[in-house]
Each structure stands twice: as structure tokens, then as C-alpha cells.
Amino acid sequence: MGKGGSTVARTSGQAEWLTRRQVARIMGLDELRVCQMEGRELHPVRRGDRSWVYAPDEVAAVVSGGTTNGTVTARVFTMFREGKNLPDVAIETLQPARRIRELRTEYDDLSGSMTVEPETVQALTSLLGGPALADGRSLLAAVRASLEAKYRAGFLEGRADAEDYGEVTNPTTGERRKLTRS
């Protein structure tokens, strides 16, 4: 108990601080879970009567999906790096889904990656007419194959037109010239 707390007495407003039972009730958790959060999300202080109390602003920050010292953010970023999905991260960290989504956006921004919604993946899969897209590499391969197929089709169409009409158009200048047959 109180493994992450400080024994330094804080005199200003400590009477208004919250007991472990009050914190548990506010957060909708049991007192054991509140104890497990000590030293990470919560940092209690020991009062003169040897009981632990919690700063209301720190409790409010955790309840609203944040934390005052970034430990939840660091833990969530580690889980993203390990490849865990959003629901699993929310369950394991006991953070609201809204907060996990915000952290995923921040993680993607910092790491230079992006998250694609399942509906977008389904739409891209049907548009590209390929196998299911499992990751960024399969998306890149599908886009590359689609573009190469379109280029090939355009090249063949241009060749057919040239044979039909006996002339070709320079794509850079737009100038048409006759084909010489050998």
C-alpha cells in the first residue's frame, strides 16, 4: 500500500484530498485496483494519521482519460509499438476509448505512420480487386499492381490506336507523327 506515494506532508488543502475509498467510488473501481495504480497513474500522499490521500486534480485527470505525468501515454505507446489493437489497449489501461483514439492519433503523428479505418480497407480492397489488405505492405503492393495494370492497358491501347491510324502522339509535346512501316 502506498508504494508510489510520498510521505512528505503537504499542508495546503490536504484536508480536501480524497481517500482511497472515495477515489475507487469516483473511478468505478475497487480499492485494490486503485492501489495498483499508485506510482503510475496516481501518486498518493501519507497524512499525519498514516492514511493515504489523493490529489483531486490528479484523480480528475485520470478519470478524464489523461494523466498528469505521462505514464499512461508511455504505456499506451509501448502497446501500440507491440501491435496491440485499440480495444485491447483500452481494456488493459482502463482508459476511455476516446482517449485511446486520441493517443493513437498522436502516436501515428510522432511515428510517421497512419491508421486506416476498417471501412476504408474494405473499400480499397474492392477498388483494387485484389486479395484482402492485411497491412501497409499489402496495400502498397496492391496499388502498385493496379497502377502497372492501368499503365500496361494504356500502353496497349495507344499501340493499337497507332496501328489503326498509322500515327502516334508524343505525350510530352502532344505532337502527332506518322508511323513509318518497315
Backbone torsions as a table, in degrees:
resi	resn	phi	psi	omega
1	MET	NA	136.2	177.1
2	GLY	69.6	22.8	-175.4
3	LYS	-61.4	-28.0	-178.7
4	GLY	-103.7	3.0	-174.3
5	GLY	-86.2	168.5	179.5
6	SER	-106.5	143.1	176.3
7	THR	-93.8	2.4	178.0
8	VAL	-73.8	125.2	-179.2
9	ALA	-76.7	130.7	175.0
10	ARG	-105.8	125.3	-173.5
11	THR	-90.1	-29.4	-173.1
12	SER	-78.6	110.8	173.2
13	GLY	71.7	13.5	-177.1
14	GLN	-65.6	-24.2	179.1
15	ALA	-64.0	-28.3	179.9
16	GLU	-87.0	-3.2	179.9
17	TRP	-66.6	165.4	-172.7
18	LEU	-101.6	143.0	174.9
19	THR	-79.8	167.6	179.9
20	ARG	-60.8	-40.5	179.6
21	ARG	-62.5	-42.6	179.0
22	GLN	-64.6	-41.4	178.8
23	VAL	-62.9	-43.9	179.5
24	ALA	-60.4	-42.4	-179.7
25	ARG	-66.3	-43.8	-179.9
26	ILE	-62.4	-42.2	-176.0
27	MET	-84.7	-11.0	-178.6
28	GLY	73.1	32.0	-178.9
29	LEU	-121.3	172.0	171.7
30	ASP	-91.0	165.3	-175.3
31	GLU	-63.7	-31.1	178.5
32	LEU	-62.1	-42.1	179.1
33	ARG	-65.0	-37.0	176.7
34	VAL	-62.1	-41.9	177.4
35	CYS	-59.7	-39.3	-179.0
36	GLN	-67.2	-23.4	-179.7
37	MET	-83.2	-11.0	-178.0
38	GLU	-66.7	135.1	-179.7
39	GLY	89.2	-14.4	177.1
40	ARG	-113.6	-77.0	-179.6
41	GLU	-85.4	-32.7	-176.7
42	LEU	-120.3	147.0	-177.7
43	HIS	-133.3	84.4	-175.8
44	PRO	-72.3	164.5	178.9
45	VAL	-125.0	141.3	179.6
46	ARG	-88.0	127.5	177.3
47	ARG	-80.9	172.9	179.1
48	GLY	-60.6	-28.6	179.0
49	ASP	-85.7	11.9	177.1
50	ARG	73.5	10.4	176.2
51	SER	-91.3	156.5	179.9
52	TRP	-96.1	138.5	176.6
53	VAL	-131.0	157.2	-173.6
54	TYR	-122.8	140.6	179.5
55	ALA	-68.3	127.9	-179.0
56	PRO	-58.6	-37.5	-179.4
57	ASP	-67.5	-34.7	178.0
58	GLU	-68.8	-42.1	177.3
59	VAL	-62.3	-44.2	179.5
60	ALA	-61.3	-39.5	179.4
61	ALA	-64.1	-41.5	180.0
62	VAL	-68.7	-41.8	179.9
63	VAL	-62.5	-37.7	-178.5
64	SER	-80.1	3.0	175.1
65	GLY	101.3	3.7	-179.6
66	GLY	-118.2	-163.6	174.8
67	THR	-156.7	158.0	-176.7
68	THR	-84.4	-15.0	-174.8
69	ASN	-125.5	7.4	173.3
70	GLY	82.4	5.4	-177.8
71	THR	-68.7	-36.3	177.9
72	VAL	-65.6	-42.7	179.2
73	THR	-59.7	-46.4	-180.0
74	ALA	-62.8	-41.9	179.8
75	ARG	-65.0	-43.7	179.3
76	VAL	-64.5	-43.7	178.2
77	PHE	-60.0	-39.8	177.7
78	THR	-62.1	-42.0	179.7
79	MET	-65.9	-38.5	176.3
80	PHE	-63.4	-42.7	179.6
81	ARG	-62.2	-31.6	178.4
82	GLU	-78.8	-5.2	176.1
83	GLY	90.2	14.1	179.5
84	LYS	-72.5	146.9	-179.0
85	ASN	-85.8	167.9	-173.8
86	LEU	-59.8	-46.5	179.1
87	PRO	-60.6	-41.1	179.0
88	ASP	-63.7	-38.6	178.8
89	VAL	-65.9	-42.6	179.3
90	ALA	-63.1	-41.5	-179.8
91	ILE	-65.8	-46.4	-175.6
92	GLU	-70.2	-33.9	-177.2
93	THR	-95.1	-8.9	-177.8
94	LEU	60.1	33.2	178.9
95	GLN	-102.2	151.2	177.1
96	PRO	-63.7	149.1	-179.5
97	ALA	-57.2	-38.0	179.2
98	ARG	-57.9	-43.6	-178.9
99	ARG	-67.6	-39.3	179.4
100	ILE	-64.5	-40.6	176.8
101	ARG	-62.2	-43.0	178.2
102	GLU	-60.8	-44.0	179.7
103	LEU	-66.2	-35.4	178.1
104	ARG	-64.3	-40.5	178.4
105	THR	-63.2	-43.7	177.7
106	GLU	-63.8	-42.2	179.6
107	TYR	-61.3	-46.8	179.5
108	ASP	-61.1	-41.7	179.3
109	ASP	-62.2	-45.2	-178.4
110	LEU	-71.1	-33.4	-175.8
111	SER	-93.9	-4.9	178.8
112	GLY	74.7	27.2	178.1
113	SER	-118.0	-177.9	177.3
114	MET	-147.1	153.0	177.4
115	THR	-105.0	132.0	180.0
116	VAL	-109.4	128.6	-179.1
117	GLU	-64.7	149.6	-179.7
118	PRO	-56.2	-37.1	179.5
119	GLU	-63.8	-37.5	178.6
120	THR	-67.3	-40.7	178.1
121	VAL	-62.3	-43.5	179.2
122	GLN	-63.0	-42.8	179.3
123	ALA	-63.5	-44.2	179.0
124	LEU	-64.0	-39.4	179.3
125	THR	-61.5	-44.4	-179.3
126	SER	-71.1	-36.8	178.8
127	LEU	-67.0	-39.3	-177.7
128	LEU	-84.0	-12.6	174.9
129	GLY	62.0	27.0	-178.5
130	GLY	-112.6	-166.2	177.9
131	PRO	-69.5	168.2	-180.0
132	ALA	-57.8	140.2	179.8
133	LEU	-86.7	118.6	-176.6
134	ALA	-98.7	-28.7	-176.4
135	ASP	-158.8	-175.9	-178.3
136	GLY	-62.3	-35.5	-179.4
137	ARG	-67.7	-40.1	179.4
138	SER	-69.2	-33.8	175.3
139	LEU	-63.4	-46.7	178.9
140	LEU	-60.4	-44.7	179.6
141	ALA	-62.7	-40.7	-179.9
142	ALA	-67.1	-41.7	178.4
143	VAL	-65.4	-43.6	179.4
144	ARG	-60.9	-45.8	-179.8
145	ALA	-63.3	-40.4	179.2
146	SER	-64.6	-44.2	179.4
147	LEU	-65.5	-40.2	178.2
148	GLU	-64.3	-39.4	178.5
149	ALA	-64.4	-41.5	178.7
150	LYS	-66.0	-40.5	178.4
151	TYR	-62.9	-46.6	-179.8
152	ARG	-59.9	-43.9	180.0
153	ALA	-63.7	-42.2	178.2
154	GLY	-64.8	-39.6	178.8
155	PHE	-63.6	-45.4	-180.0
156	LEU	-66.0	-37.1	177.9
157	GLU	-65.5	-41.8	178.1
158	GLY	-63.6	-40.3	178.4
159	ARG	-64.3	-41.9	179.3
160	ALA	-63.7	-41.4	178.0
161	ASP	-62.7	-41.1	-179.6
162	ALA	-62.9	-40.9	179.8
163	GLU	-69.0	-37.2	-179.5
164	ASP	-69.4	-42.5	-172.8
165	TYR	-102.0	-10.4	177.2
166	GLY	74.7	17.5	177.3
167	GLU	-148.7	159.3	178.2
168	VAL	-127.4	157.9	178.2
169	THR	-110.3	130.6	175.2
170	ASN	-73.2	118.4	-175.8
171	PRO	-65.4	-23.1	-178.9
172	THR	-79.6	-47.2	-174.8
173	THR	-99.9	-19.2	-176.4
174	GLY	79.6	3.5	-177.9
175	GLU	-77.1	136.6	179.1
176	ARG	-98.5	142.8	176.5
177	ARG	-140.2	150.3	-179.8
178	LYS	-73.8	144.4	174.4
179	LEU	-84.8	137.2	174.7
180	THR	-98.7	132.4	-178.6
181	ARG	-97.1	134.2	-178.8
182	SER	-110.4	NA	NA
